[in-house]
Amino acid sequence: MFRQNAIQLAEKEKSEKELLSQIIGEAEDFKVEFYQKRKITSENNKATNREKEKMFVASQEKFHAEVDKNY
């Protein structure tokens, strides 16, 4: 009886360790994928913001040029 319990406990512990290592592996994969997506999103946002800034500066320059004419 005791030997059978010890064997069952050992098997349960082994399966729990395997499950834990599987969960850790999936978490590592998720983390890598998350940071890749975050980097891509960040780069896209930087490019979009640069374009918006260029348009804003051009708009400001045009506005000031027209204001100077009217003033």
C-alpha positions as CSV (number, residue, x, y, z in Angstrom):
1,M,0.0,0.0,0.0
2,F,2.7,2.5,1.0
3,R,4.8,1.6,-2.0
4,Q,1.8,2.1,-4.3
5,N,1.2,5.5,-2.8
6,A,4.8,6.5,-3.2
7,I,4.7,5.4,-6.9
8,Q,1.5,7.4,-7.5
9,L,3.0,10.5,-5.8
10,A,6.1,10.2,-7.9
11,E,4.1,9.9,-11.1
12,K,1.9,12.9,-10.0
13,E,5.0,15.0,-9.2
14,K,6.5,14.1,-12.6
15,S,3.3,15.0,-14.5
16,E,3.1,18.3,-12.6
17,K,6.7,19.1,-13.4
18,E,6.0,18.4,-17.1
19,L,2.9,20.6,-17.0
20,L,4.8,23.4,-15.3
21,S,7.7,23.2,-17.9
22,Q,5.1,23.2,-20.7
23,I,3.4,26.3,-19.2
24,I,6.7,28.1,-18.8
25,G,7.6,27.3,-22.4
26,E,4.3,28.7,-23.7
27,A,4.8,31.8,-21.6
28,E,8.3,32.3,-23.0
29,D,6.9,31.9,-26.6
30,F,4.1,34.4,-25.7
31,K,6.6,36.9,-24.3
32,V,8.8,36.7,-27.4
33,E,5.8,37.2,-29.7
34,F,4.5,40.0,-27.5
35,Y,7.8,42.0,-27.7
36,Q,8.0,41.4,-31.5
37,K,4.5,42.8,-32.0
38,R,5.2,45.7,-29.6
39,K,8.4,46.6,-31.5
40,I,6.5,46.5,-34.8
41,T,3.7,48.6,-33.4
42,S,6.2,51.1,-31.9
43,E,8.0,51.5,-35.3
44,N,4.7,52.0,-37.1
45,N,3.7,54.6,-34.6
46,K,7.0,56.4,-34.9
47,A,6.6,56.6,-38.7
48,T,3.0,57.8,-38.4
49,N,3.9,60.4,-35.9
50,R,6.8,61.7,-38.1
51,E,4.4,62.0,-41.0
52,K,1.9,63.8,-38.9
53,E,4.6,66.2,-37.6
54,K,5.7,67.0,-41.2
55,M,2.1,67.7,-42.2
56,F,1.7,69.9,-39.1
57,V,4.9,71.9,-39.7
58,A,3.9,72.4,-43.4
59,S,0.5,73.5,-42.3
60,Q,1.9,76.0,-39.8
61,E,4.4,77.4,-42.3
62,K,1.5,77.8,-44.8
63,F,-0.6,79.5,-42.2
64,H,2.1,81.9,-41.1
65,A,2.9,82.8,-44.7
66,E,-0.8,83.6,-45.4
67,V,-1.1,85.6,-42.1
68,D,1.9,87.7,-43.0
69,K,0.3,88.5,-46.4
70,N,-3.0,89.5,-44.8
71,Y,-1.4,91.4,-42.0
